Amino acid sequence: MNERIQPNIGNHSKRENEILPISYLNDFTLLERLQALTSANLIVSSELDLDTVLQRIADTARQFANAAYAAVGILDEYGSITSFITSGISKEEREKIGELPHGHGLLGVLIRQGKALRVGDMSKDPRRSGFPPNHPLMTSLLGVPISLQDQVIGDLYLTDKFGFDEFSAADEWWLTLFARQAAVAVQNAHHYKRVQISHQRAQTLAELAGTLNQSIDPEELFQQITQASCRLLELPASALYLLDSGGTHFEMQSQYGLQESLNPHRLMSLDGSIAGKVLANGIPVAVSDTSALQEVLLQPLHNGRTPRSLLVVPIRCHDQVSGVIEVYSAQPREFSGEEVSLLEAFGGQAALALEKAQLYKHKEEFLSMTAHDLRAPLASIMMSAGLLAAHLPAGLPPTLTRLVNNISCNSERLNNLLNDLLDLTRLEQGKVRLHLECLEIGEAVAATAHTLIPLFEEKAQKLEFDKPLREYWVMADRRRFEQALVNLIANSNKYTPIAGTVKISLQVTGNWVTIRIKDSGPGIPLEEQNRIFDRYYRQTVHEQNSEATGTGLGLPIARYLIELHGGQIWVESEVGYGSTFFIKLPLQTSLQSM
């Protein structure tokens, strides 16, 4: 069934008839023009991606008007051209032209007047501003505004109609109608893009919140917050400020995308600063154009330019503002209500993560002090137990002998635990210094494995080491290297069942040697494999295997020690098929040819 297409020209018919000459009605078929317009509208309205819509507008207008060149530009809220799509010139020619047009000359007239513009010869028009370097020569021009509700949101123009010296009034009529439908397509694409951005930002917020919750190191967390703030709003720079202990200044804890300051923890006064206003009122502050700010010093962006707009949101913990997150834009811009709410929500997540990291820090300080305080009385207990065991009289009841041995064994176990706590604290604080020497890796691994044989015999397990035939040397602190290796082998022993097997081997690739420790234990789920090297983390296998006891400190200590040697440590595992731990160290190449 054939349907008659009635174009939606609404109240604009009078204006269209005014610009439509009688000669046009006599020379052309109006129905053909309207059908062409309908086809063009279908082409541009069938897409929702903004760049694709703009390209279709330019291509369609050029083809239907039989023009050599077309361009469509979209304006921001300040009237600057932010998107500029061309048709009729190659990508290479477009790149040679360079930056976007500034809206001067005839293009500026078109945007300011908001009505169609026809020029027969641009070179003779006094309003022209000339072409930029490498721009193709063009003569005739037909331009129309792209408007919505009497507001110009862009422009569409054509140049050099094939076979004619200039564009006709009929071309102007057709392009004006097409631009109105193009405006609707652009608006729909904008709406679609905003929905996409909102959805993406919500996903990003959830992802970033999860990332923050996994971090317990304050310095690492500070950097994550600033980087995440930029990623969330797709901005070039951000900074994190927290109140100092006196509550009189904000101290910068981290920044991203700003110029490095001579004082990385620079102070910012509460008086007269935007952050101070946020602290006082507890609500975000957005500045669309920083050039209007008086006596407010802003740290330059990485490229040396001053930020042109910024958004500051509070970091609030227990209804108290303890800091602010500032994000910066290189261009003047308005921050939408959605963007403000999004960054404010992220500030709430950051506050929770910071509080968690601070509590963790206090806990570690308490444990460290407690470990130090316990060492003296524990040393006295160990010494007394040792003397008592050495001088037990003959014929002592077995129960008393067993009790003395229990005191010795468990005091030694407690001493090892305290040493692990103190070692990990010193490693985290960077206080451990290595005493490096040339170490033959095969001999060191064999010697370490030999000391652990009794541990494996208790569970009827096999400990196998395939020692290489030739020597490989590394620079290492023998005691610290063996400490890391013992922790890994003992961990494999712990999770390998009775009568299981642990195999150790070496592999050399280039200038690196890799130690492989493969067990026949229950395996580690993929989601836990990056977490087992975190302090106190206990694998879920503990829930099924009560014999697998421990503090969860061995693997974190091993990781710190290996990384301190310039090496790497990781695990590969599959549930039900055991785990393989890897230590990768740089070879001492000058000794390999000896």
N, C-alpha and C positions, 0 to 999 in steps of 0.2 A: 504494500500500500504506500502510495506517495503522500508525503506530508509537506505542506508548505511551511518553509522556515520563516518565521517572523522575527527579524532582528530586534534586539532589545535596545532601542535608541532613546526611549523615554522622552523627557522634556527637552532633549537637545535637538529635536527635528527642525525647529525654527532656525537655529544657528547653522545647522547643516545645510538647509536650503539657501541660507544667505551666502554661504561660501561655495555653493554648487551652481555654476553658471548654466544658463539656458543652453548654450552651445554644447555643454557636456551631455545634457539630457538628449540632445538630438544626435550626437555622434556616438554615444556609447549606450550599452544596454545596462540599465540600472540593476536588473536581476543578476546579470553576470557579476557585477561588482559586489553585490551583496552575498552572492554565493561564494565568491573568492574570500570575502571578509569572514564568512562563517567557517570556511575551511581553515583560514589562518587562525581564527580563534580556537578551533579544535586542536590545532597543532600546539599552540602555546599553553593551553589549559590542561593538557593531558599529562603534564609533569608537575612534580612538587619540589624537586631539588632546585634551589634558587639559581645557581650558576647555569644549570641546564635550561631553565625557563628563560633566563636572559639571553642565552645563546640562540634559543629558538626564536625569540622575539626579533633579534637582529637578523638572523638568517631569513626568516619568513618575510619580514618587511622588505629586505633587499630583493628577494626573488620575486615577490608579487609586484613590486614597483619597478622591476627591471633596472635596478640601480647598480652602480659599480661597487659601492661601499656603503656600509651601515654600521652604526654604533649605538649602544644603549648604555646609559649611565644611571646609577642609583645614588641618591643623596642621603647623608646622615642627618641627624636632627640639627646640625649646625650649618647645613647647606653645602657641605663639602662632598665631592664625588668619592665614594668608597668602593664602588664596583663599576668597572668599565669593560664592556664586552664588544668586540668588533667582529665584523663579517666582511669578507671580500679581500682581505689581505692575509698573507701567510703569517705563521707564528714567528718566523724569523724577522719579518718586517715589523711585526708588532713589538718584538723585544728591542729592536733598534730604536724605536720611538722613545722608549724609556718610561718615565713616571706618568701617573694619571694626569689628565687635563685638570687645570685649576678652575675652570669655569669662567675664564675671562673672554673678551671679544664676543663674537657672535654666539658662542655657546652660553656665555653669561647672560646675554640679552634674552635668549630663549628661556633660560631658567627664571630670570627675574620677572619678565613680562607674563610668563605662564600662558602664552598663546603661540599658535603656529607661526613659523618664520620661513619665507621663501626668498632665496637670493639667486639671481641669475649668474653673477660672476663675483665670487667672494673677494677676489683681488682688488675690485673696484669699490667695495663697500667700506666706508670710513669707520665702521664699528669693529672691523676685524682686528685681531691682535697678531696675526701671522701664525704659521705652522711651526711646531718644534723641529729641531734637527732630525733628519732622516724620515720625515713624514712624507708620504706620497703626495704629489701635487693633485689638488682637487679644485673644481671650478664652481659648479652649481650646488646649491644646498636646499634641502627641505627638512625642517626640524619641527617636532611637536613635543609639548610637555607630556609627561606621564603623571597624571593627577588623580588623587582620591579625595573626594569631598572638598574640592577647591584648593587642595594643598598639593603643590608640586613635589613629587617624590623621586622624579628622575626625568630623563630626556631621551628621545629617540630621534635620530636624524639620519638622512640619506644624502649621498652626493653623486653627481654625475650620472644622470639617467641615460642609458644606452639609446642612441639614435635621436636624442633631443638635446637642445642647448640648455634647457632648464625644465624644472618640474612644473606641472600644471595645477590648476585649482582642483581638478578632479583627483590628482594624486594627493593633494593636501586633505581633501575631504575623506578619502579612503584611509590615509594614515592617521588622521585625527580619531576616526572611529576605532581603528585597530589599537591605538594607544590607550583608549579607554578600557578596552577588554584586556589589554596587556597589563594595565594597572591592577585589575582584579587578580590576574594570574600571579603577579608579583606579590600582592598582598597575601594570597593563599600560600605561596611559597614561604613568605616570611612567617606566617602562622605555623606552618608545618615545621620550619626550622626551629622556631621557639619551642614547640612541643618536643622535638628531638633533643634540643639542648637541655630542656628541663629534665627529661627522662635520663639523659646521659649524666647530668650533674647529680641527680639523686643516686644513681648507681655509683658514681665516683665518690660521693660523700660516704656511702656505706662502706666502700672499699677502703677509703682512707682512714675511716674510724677504726676498722679492723686492724690496719697496719699500725696505727698509733698504739693500740692496746697491746700489741706484741712487743713494744719497745719498753725497756726498763732503765736504759741508760739516759740520764737527763740531757747530756750534750747531743747524743744521737737524736733524741726526741725533739729538741729545739730545731735542729736542721730539718727533720721530717715535717714539722709544722709549717715552716716557711715555704718549703718546696711544695707541699700539698696545697697551701693557700693559693699559690700561683696556678697550679694545675687545675684547681677547682673552678676558678673564674677565667682561666686562660689569659693571665696577665703576666707581665715580664718581671715584676719585682715584688718583694714583701719583706716585712720585718716583724720580729717578735720582741715585745718589751714586757718585762715583769717589774713589779714594784720592788724597790730595794728594801733592806731590812728596816730602815727608818721610816719608810712610807712617804718620803719626800721627793723621790725621783723615780723615773722609769729607767731601767737598765736594759740595753739591747742585749738579748741572749743569742740571737741568730738573725741573719739576713740572707736574702737570695735575690740576685739580680741587681744589687746596688754596688756602688764602688766600695772597695775595701777601705775601711777607716783605719787611721793610725792607731786608734783605740777601738778594738773590736767590741768592747763592752761599754760603749759610750753612754753617758747619762743624758736624760732628757727631763727638763724641769716640768713640773705639773702646771705651773702658772703660764698661761698664754699658749699652751700647746693644745692641739686637737685631742691628743691622748688624755690630757688633763680634763677636758670637757667630758670625754667618754667616762672617765673615772668618776667625775662628779655626778653625772646624770644617769650613768649605767645603761645608756642606749647608744646605738651606732651613730656615727657621723660620716656623711659622704660629702666630698668636695668635688664638684664637677669641673672646676677650673682653678688651679692653684695660683694662677697669676693674680687673682683677686685677694689672696691672703696677704696680710700685713704682719711683718716681723715674725714669720714662721719659717724656720730654716729646715729645708728638706735635703736629705742626703741624695746626691746625684745618682742617676741610674748608671748601669755598667758602662754605657756609651758616653757618659759625661753630661748628658742632658738632665734638666730638672724634671721630675715627674709633673705631669700636667693635671692629673686628677688622682684622688685617693679615697679609700674607704677604710674606716677604722671601726673595729668591733671589739667589745669587751671579752675578756676571759674571766668568767665568773665561777667562783667555787663557793658553795654554801652561801649564796646570795651576796657574796662579797667580790668586788672586782679586784683581781690580783694582777691583771696585766691586759695588754691589748695586742691584737693582730692588725697590722697595717698592710694594705695591698695598694700597689701603684700602677697607674697607666701612663704610657708615654704620650697619649693624646687626650685632649679634653673630652669628657664623656659623662653621661648621666648613668648612675648605677640604678638598675631597676629594683623594685621592691623584692622581687624574687632573689636577685643577687645578694641583697643585703641580708635577707632571711637565711639564705644558704650559708653565707660566711659566718653569720651569727650562730647558726646551728653547729658549724664546724668548730667555732670557738668554744662551744659547750663541750664537744667531744675532746678538744685539746685540753680543756681544764681538767676533765676526768683523768686523761692520760698523764698529765703533769702531776696531779695529786697522787696517782698510783706510783709514778716514778719517785716522787719525794718520799712516800711511805716506804718504798723499797730501799731507798738510800738510808733512811733512818734505821731500818731493820738491819741492814748490812753493817752499819756503824755499831749498832748494839751488839751484833754477833761478834764482830771483830774485837770489841773491847772485852766482851765476855770470854772469848777464847784466850786473850792475853791474860786476863785475871785468873783463869783456870790453870794456866801452865805451871805456875809455881807450886800450888798445892798438889797438882797431879804428879809433878816431878818428885815431890816428897813421898807420895804414895807408892810410886814405882820403885823408888830407891828402897823404901822400907820393905816392900814386898820381895824385892830381889835379895836383900840381906836376910830376910826371914826364910826364904826358900833355900838359901845357901847354908843356913845353920839349923835346919830342922833336925831335932834329935832322932836317933834311931828308935824304931818301934812306935812312932806316932800313929794314932788311928788314921786309916785311909780318908775318913771324912775331912779331917783337919788338913791333910795334905792336899786334897782336892780343892778345899776352900782357898788355900794359899795360891794354888795354881790359877784358880778363877780370878783372884785379885790381880795377879801378874798379867794374865791374858787380856782381861777386859780393860785394865788400865792402859795397856799397850794399844788396844783398839781405840780407846778414847783419845790417846795421844795422837794417833794417826789421823783421827777425825779433826782434831784441833789444828794439826799441821795442814790438812787439806783446806780448812776454812781460811787460815792465815795465808797460805800460798795463793789461793784464788783471789783474796782481797788484794794482795800485793801485785798480782798479775793484772787485775783490773785497773789498779792505780798506776801501772807502769813502773813499779818499783823493783821488778826482778831484773837483774843483770846477768847476762850469760858469760861464762868463761869458756870461750871457744878454743877448740883444738881439732887437729886433723883426726878424724875417726873413720876406721874401716867399718862400713855399715854392716857387712855380713857378720863379722866377729861380734859387733855390739848387739845385734839382734839375737845371735846364737847364745851369747852369755846371758842376756836378759831372759830369754825363754827358758834356759836351763834352771835359773833360780825359781821359776814358777812351776816346775814339774811336780813338786809335792802337792800343790793346789789341784792339779789335774788328777793326780793319783787318788785323792780323796773321793772323786766322783767317777773313778774308773774311766776317765776320758783319755783320748790321745791328743798330744800336742806335737804336730809335725812341722819341721822347718826344712825347706828345700834350699840349702845354702848354695849360692853360686860358686862356680869353679874359680873365677877370677875375683880380684879385689876391687871394691868401689869405695871411694873416699868422699866424706862430707866434712864441712866445718860445723861442729856442734859442741854444745856443753854436754859432756857425757852423762852427768848425773841428771840433768833436766830432760835430756832425750830419753834416757832409760825410764825416768818417771812417767813420761807420756806413753811410752811403749807398754810399760807395766799396766797402766790404767786401761789401755785398749785390750790387751790380752786377758787381763782379769775380768773385764766386762764380758768378753766372749765366753770365758769359763763360767761366769755367773749364769748366762742365759742358755748355754748349751746343756741339754739334758744328760743324765747319767749315761755313760758309755758312748757319748758323742765324740765328735772330732773337731779340732781347731787346726787349720792349716795356715802356715805363714810362708810367704814367698816374696821374692824381689823381682822387679822388672825395671830395666833401664831403657829410657827413650830419650835420645838426644842428650842434653845436659841435666837430665833429671832422673832420680831413682825413686821408684814407688814401692812402698811396703804394703802388701796385701795380707789382711788377717781375716780369714773366712771361717765362720762358725756354722754349726748345724742346728742353731736355735730356732725359735718360733718366727723370726723375721720381724720387721718393723713396718707398720703402715706408712704409705707414702706421705700422708699429711703430717706425720711425726718426725720424718727423717731430718728436717732442718731444725727441729726443736730439741732433739736429744742432746745437742751440745750447749743448751742453755742451762744456767745454774738451777739446780734443784729439780729439773724436769725428770719425771719418772715415767718410763714407758708403760703403756697400758697392759703389757704382759704381767706386770706386778699384780694386777687384779686376779690373774689366774694362777700365778706362781708365787706363793708366799715365801719360798726359799730364796727368791731373787731379791735379797735385801741390799741396802746401800743408801747413801746420802744423795746420790745424783750429782756429785762434785767431780767424779773422775773424768768424765768426758769433757766438761768445760775446761778443766785444768789442762788436759791433753791438747785441746784446741788452741788455747792461749800459748802453750809452750811451743807447739809446732809452728804456729804463725810467727812467734818471736824468732824462730830460726829462719824465717823467710819461706816457709813451706805452706802446704795446704793439707787439710784433713776433711774427709767426707765419708759418707756411707752409701752403699747401694744394697737394697734389700727388697725382698718380696715375701709377704706373709706366707708362712708355711714352708719356706725354702731357705731359711737362714739369712745371715747378713754378712757383708764383706766391708770391712773398714779399710780405708786407704790413707797412707801418709806419703806425701810427695815432697821431696827435699832436693835442693840444687846440689849437683855434684861439684866437688872440688876438681875442676878439669885439669889443672896443672899437674895433678898427681896420677891421672888416669893412665898416662903412657909410661909410668915408671915400672 
